[in-house]
Amino acid sequence: MADSITEGTLKSWAKLVGEQVEQDEEVASIETDKVDIPVNSPVGGVIRELLAKEEDTVVVGQDLFKIEEGATTEGGAAPSAPKPVEPTPSEPIAAPKKSEPATPTPVAPAAQPAAAPKEAPVKESKPAASASPVLFGTAERSERRVKMNRMRLRISERLKQSQNTAASLTTFNEIDMSNLIDLRKTYKDDVLKTHGVKLGYMGAFVKASTHALQTVPEVNASIDGDHLVYYDYCDVSVAVATPKGLVTPVLRNTERMSIVDVEQEIANLGKKARDNKITVEDMAGGTFTISNGGVFGSLYGTPIINMPQAAILGMHAIKERPVVVNGKIEIRPMMYVALSYDHRIIDGREAVTFLVKLKEAIEDPRRLLLSV
């Protein structure tokens, strides 16, 4: 195993007791946090005893089986006492050498003190006029204490739990919003007239995120004990600011919804949240979260994962910036996006792939109609 691996899970036995194996033939497979490692027999013979069960945790150097060297299943070889297979000793790690004491630098003899100069006579100065006294507790420096409401206490608890639990990491990308802005300008009046809802950007981002979640299922997952739970459905939590704090109502089964359906549901849940009529059922569950700090002018940020979810997408403000398009510098409306993810579930490749899929869908919304 690699130096960084100290233990693994014995996933399967390729050979059982009484079966013959050849030298260097695979006997078992160990699953580690990086790769699956085959365990090969150091000699040819017959397996006499298995010293671990499947799904057991095994450590480096542990004996896994006993083999009768040279034996065959027909018993043609001379019998020998079963003996455990000793693991090949790895090279000992060299202990760090004790640092040699530094050669003391000779200290130059202190110079003889020079004669102290005569003190100049100190002129007696008149006291300056006293400044206006600073009054504490006045209106200019007042303070007030407000008891935290239950929602804020719960938010604080959950955010701190997320920081303490998740192996949180954030990756970034930027999106050219030109095509989505043109789409919105072209059809927003028709959507409002036909469906009675304003066409914003969140509907497209929810649908693009849903498409990316289905492409990269690791992002649409969570940890339950020692199991990973992958969700075949997409329940997207949308962060909504309320006077009492941030709430995350859930859009259920977004894989079955259109962009307009998403906008309608966001409008309904947002109104309930602002009117303080949001229920526990509205916020229960969720497999992925989107937070739009751009509505407040945020240019860049790293959102905190909404546990037990595996990731959260942060949207930011749209700003015109110079970008290179087909070898020419153009001014385009750009948005930075951030994906904070739990590295216990999601590797960097999956996180980056998710943002790339999201970027492709937003920059060319036709992909959402074709599911490509």
N, C-alpha and C positions, 0 to 999 in steps of 0.2 A: 504494500500500500504506500501511498504518498506520505511524506513526512507529516502533512497536516491532518491526516486521517488517523484517528486513534481507535475507532470502533465502527461497527457496521451491523447490519441485520442479515442473518442467514436466511436467504430467500428460498432456496430449493436445494435438494440433494439430487445429483445426477446418478449416483450409485447408492445402493442399499447394502445392508449387511448380507454377507454371503456372496456378493457379486465380485467378479474378477476385474481388476483394472490394470492398465498398462502404465508404465512410467510416463509422467507428464500428461496423463489423461485427466480430464476434468471430473472432479468428484462433487463439488458443490459450487454455489454462487453466492457471493456476499454483496449486498446492496449497501453502498455508502452514500454520503451526501454529495458526491461528485460523479462517480461511475460505478457500474457493477463490476466486481472483480472475481474472476474464476479462481477456484482453489484446485490446484492440480496435485496429483499423487507424486511424491518424490521417488517412489520405487514401484515396481510391478508386484502384484500379489492379490490377496483376497481381503475385502473389508470384513473385519471381525466385530467392530463396535462403533456406533455413532455417539459422539460425546456431546452433541447439541441438537436441539430441535429446530425445525423451521420457524421463522419469526423470532428466534432468540437473538438477543444482542450479544455479539462476540467482540472481543478486543484483539488488538494486534499481539501475536505471539501465543494465542490460546490454542490448545490442542483441540481438534475437531473430530478426529476419528482414529481408530486403531487399525493397522493393516498387518497381515502376516506376509512378510516379504518372501517372494519366490513361490508362494503357494498357488495352486490352481484349483478350480472348482472340482476337477476330477481327483484331487488329492495326490497328484503325481509327485509333488515336491516334498522334500523332507519337512516335517512339521517344525515349527519354531514357536517359541513363546511369544504371545502377542505383546507388542510394545507400542506405546504411543509415538506418533510421529512428532519428532522434535522440530519445531520451526527453525528455519535457517536464521541463525543469529545475525542481526543487522550490525553494521559497523557502529561501534560506540561513538556517541557524540563527544567530540573533544571538549573538555572543560575549558572554559576561558582561562587564559593565563593571568596570573596575578600581575597587576601592573607594578612595574618597578618604581620604587620611590624616586621622585624627582630629585635631581642633584640640587642641593640647596645653593641658591645664588648668594655669593658673598655680599654681605651688607657693608656698604661704605661707612667709615666712621663718621659719626655725627659731627657736623661743623660746630666750631665754638660759637656760642651765641654772641651776636653783635651787641654792642652797647645800646641799651634802650634809649631811644630819642626822648628828649625832654618833652613833657606834655605841654601842649599849647593851652593857654588859659581859656577856659570855657566861658563864653559870654552868656549871661543870664538872659533868656528870652521870655517875653511876656506870653502868658497862656492865650491860645487862640480862642476865638469866640466859640462857644459851645454850639454844636449842630442841634437841629431839632430832634428831640428824643423820638426813638422808634417805639411805637405803641403796638404791642402784640395783642392778638385777639380782636383787632378791629376788622371792619368789612374788607379792607384791602388784603388781609391775610387770614381769612376765615377758612374753615373746613367743616365738612359734615360727614357723618357716618351713616351709611344705608345698609341695612341687612340684605344679604344676597338672597334672591328668591330661589325657589326650588329648582327652576329650570336652569338658572345660572350655576347653581351648585352641581346639578347633574351634568351640565356641559363641561364644567371644570373637571369633574371626576372622570368623565369619559375621555376628554382630551389628554389628561395626564395618564390615564390607563393606556391610551394608544401609544404615547411616547415611551412608556415603560415596557410595553409588550411587543410592539411591532419592530422588526428590523427595517426601519423606514429609510427610504432612499427616493430621490426625485430626479427625473429626467425631463428634458425640455425640447421643444421644437417651436417653429414659427409657421404661421399660416397666412397665405395671401387671401384676403377676404373679398377680393374684387368680384368674383363670380357670384358668391352668395349675396353680396350687397346688391348687385344688378338683379338677381332673382327676386329679392325682397322688394326692390323698387318697382319691378314690373308687375308683380302679382299681389302686393299687399292690399290694394283697394278691392280687388276681386275676392280675395280671401275674406276680408272684413264684410263685404256685401253678402257673400254666399254663406259663410259659416259663422259670422258674428264674432270673430276673434281677430286680434291683431297678430300679424305675422312678424315674429321676431327672429332672433338667431338661436334661441335655446332649442327650439324644435328640431332644427337641422343638426345641432350638436348632439342632442339626445339620440337621434336616429343614426348619426355617424358613429357615436360611441357604441350603440347597440350592434351595429355592423362590425365594429372592431372587436367587441366582446365575443361575438360568435366566431370571429376569425382566430382570436387568441383566447381560448377558454380559461387559461391560467389566471387571467385578470378578473374573470367572473367566478371567483372561488373564495373559499374561506377555510380556516383551520378549525377542526372540532376534535380536541384531544390530540390523539396521534394519527388522525385521519385528515385527508384533504377532501373537501366537499365541492364538487363542480356542479354548477347550476345550468340546466338546459334552458331556463327562462331568464329573462333580463328584467329585473326590478330596479329601476334607476332612482336613487334618492337625489332630490334637487334641493340644494341649500337655499333657504329663504330667510331673509332678515326680518325680525319682528321686534316690537318695542321691548319684549322680555329677553330676547336673545335669538340665536340662530337655531332654526328648526329644519329638519330634512324630511318633508313629506315624500312619499314613494309613488312613482309612476309604475304601475303593475303591467307586466307583459308588454314592454315596449317593442318587442320583436313583432308584435301583431298590430302596432299602431302606425299611422301615417304621420307626417310632419304636422299636419293640421290637427290630428287627434292629440298629439303631444302638446301643442300650443293650447288647445282647449282645456286639457286636464291640468296643465301648469297654471292657467288662469284661475280655474276653480279652486285648486289647492292653495294658491297664493292668496286669494281672497279670504278663504277660511282661516289661513294663518294670520293675516293682518287683522281680521275681525275676532281673533282669539277663539275661533270655533274649531280649530284643528283638534283631532282626536288622536288617542294613542294608536288606534288602528291605522290611521292615515300615515303614521311614521314608523310603524312596525315593519321589520324586515329590511329589504333592500340588499342588492348584491353589488352595487356600484354607486358612487356618488359624484355629482358634478357641482362645483362651486364657481359662481361667476363673480369674482371680485372686480371685473371690468366695469360693472354698473356704478361702482364707487370711484372709478378712475385708477384702479390698481394696474400698474404696468408689468409687474413681475412679482411672483410669490411662490411659496412652497406650502401647499395645503396639508393639513394633518389628516391622516387616514381615519375614516369613520369605522371603527372596529365593530364587528369582526370581519368587515369587508377587507379585500386585499388591496384596493387601490382607490384613488380619488383623482378626478381631473379638475385642474384649475384653469378657468378661462380668465382673460385679462382684457384691458382696454384696447380698442382698435386705434392705432396711430399710423399716420402716413410717414413712411420712411423710404429712403432710396434703396432699391434692390436691383440686382442684376437679372435682367430677363432677356434671354437669347443674345447674350453678349452686350446688351445695352443697359445703361442705368436708367431706371424709371422710378417714379414715385408711386408706391402702392400702399393701400390700407393693410397693415399687417397686425397680427395678434400673436403674442407669445402664449403658448399653452404649456402647462406643467402636469406631469403625472407623478404623484407620490405613491409609492407602492411598497408592499410588505415583501422584503427580500427573502423571507422564509418560504414564500409561495412562488413568487415571480422572479425570474432571472432577468438580467439586463436585456438579453435578446428579445424576450417577450414584451418587456416594457417599451423598448424602442419600436418594435414592430407595431404595437398598438397605436402609438402616436403617429407613425407613418401612415397607417390605414386611416386614421382619423383625418390627417392632413389631406390625403388624397381625396377623401369623400367631400370635405368642405371646399376644397379648391375646385372640384368638379362635381357639383351636386347631382349630375346625371347618373353617377355611380350608384347613388342610393336607390334610384328607380330600377337599375339593372342588377343590384346586389353583387357588384364586382368591386 
